[in-house]
Amino acid sequence: MTDQHGFEPPEGATRQPHTRPQPETLWAERTERRLESRYYVDFLRDLLSLDEAVRTEASDRVQDFVNLLSETQARVVGDLIAMLAPHEESRVALEALLHALSDLDGCGKLDGVDTSPLGEIPESRIHVEHRDYMDAFAERIAGASNGR
C-alpha cells in the first residue's frame, strides 16, 4: 500500500492508513539503527508545513527517533529547527521546536548545529513555557553568535 507521497513500505511492514510510519517499528532493523531516508525527508517536509499542527507533530517526533539520526541528519535537523524557530508564530509549535532541539542536545547530537538564529526570537514571543529552553541554550547561542 503506497502512502500519499507514493512511497511503499518495505515488504512485511504494516501500517494503518493515514498514519506516519514509526521508524523504530518499521525500518530500524532494516536500516541498522539509521533513520530511513524517505521517512527523514517526509519529516523535514512536515517541519516546513504551513499547517501548525503538522509542524508541531513533526517537532514532537524528534524524540521518537533521535537515536537513529546520523551525525549529518542531526545537524541538518538542528540547523533547520534553529532557523525556523525565530519565524514560528505559534506558541505551541515554538515550544515543540525548542523541545526538539533539547532532545538533540540530550543525546549529544547538537554539536555542529548553528543555534545563533535562536537569538533572533523576539523577546515578546518568548513565554514562560519557552524560558527554560532559551536559558539552557543561552551559552550556545552566545557562542554561535560570537563565531565559536
N, C-alpha and C positions, 0 to 999 in steps of 0.2 A: 504494500500500500504506500503510494507516494504521498508526501506532505504538500503543503501549499507552495513550496519552492521547487517541487519536482524531485525532491530527494527521497530515495528509497532506503530504508534502514537495512543494516546487514541482515543476511539470512538468519532466521531463527529469532530475531529481535521482535518483540511485541510492544505495541504501544496503543494507547487509546486515541481515537480520532480527536483532533483539535487540541492536543496537548503537546508540549515540548518534551522531547525525549530527555531522560535523565542520564547524563554521561556515565555515572557510576554503574548504572544497571544495564545500559545497552552496549556501550563501547569500551569501557575501561579495560576489560580483558583483551579485547582485540587490538587496542592501541597501546598496550603495555604501559599503562598508567600515564598516558598522554591524552589530552583532550582532542577528540576527533575534529579535524579541520572544518568540516561542514557545519558542525554544531557551533564551533567557535565563531565562524563567520556570521551565522544566524544570530548568535549572541551579540556580536558587535553591531549588527544592523538594529537589533532591538534597543541597544543603548542609544541609538540615534533616532529612534522612533519619534514621531510627532505626538504620539499618544502617551500622556503622562503615566498611565497605569502600566503600559508596556515597558517604558523606561525604568520605572520603579521596580517592576518584577525582574527585569534583566539585572539590575544592580543587586537585588536580593539574591540572585542565583550565584553570584561570585562565591559565596561561602560554600556552596554545594560542590564546586569543582576547583577551588583554588589550588589544591594539591596536585591537580592534573595539569596545571599550566606549565608550559616550558618557560625558561627564563625570558625568551623573546616574547611569547604570548603574554606573560605577566607584565612586562614592560610596556607593551602596546596597550593593553587594557588600562594599566595605571596612568599612562600618558593621556589616553583618551578621556578617562574619567576626570582627571585633573583639569583637562581643557574644557570639558562640558560643565563642570561644577559652577564656574562663575556666571554661566548663562542659564542655569536652571532656575526657573521661576517658581516651581512648586516646592513648598517646604518639605513635603513628604519625599519627593524624588531627590531633593538635595541631601536629605538625611541618608537615603539609601545609597547615594553615590559616595558620601563620606564614609559610610559603614563599609562599603565595598573596598575602599582604599585601606581602611583599618584591617579588614580581613587579609588583604595582600601583605600589609605590614606585619601582621601577627604570624604569618608563615614565612617571613623573611624574603618576600618577593616584591618589595617596594624599592629595592636598591636599583639605581639607574633610572628611576621614574622622575620626571621633571614635575615636582609639586609646586613650582612657583606660581602657576595660574591660580592656585587656591588663594593666594594673596590678593587676587583681583575680585574676590567675592565681596560685594558691598556690605559694609557693617550692618546696614539696615535689614539685610536678608539673613544675617546670622542670628538665629533664635536659640533659645535655651537648649533645644534638642541637638543643635549643631555645635555648641560651645566646647564640649569635651573633645570632640573630634578636632576642631580647629586648634585647641590648646595642645593636643597631642602632636599635631603636625606643625606647630609654630616654628620649631627649630629647623625642620626640614625645609619649610617654606622660606625662612630667612636664609638658610644655606644655599638653596637653589637660586634665590634672588641675588645673592652675592657671588654667584658663579662657582660655588663649592660643589 
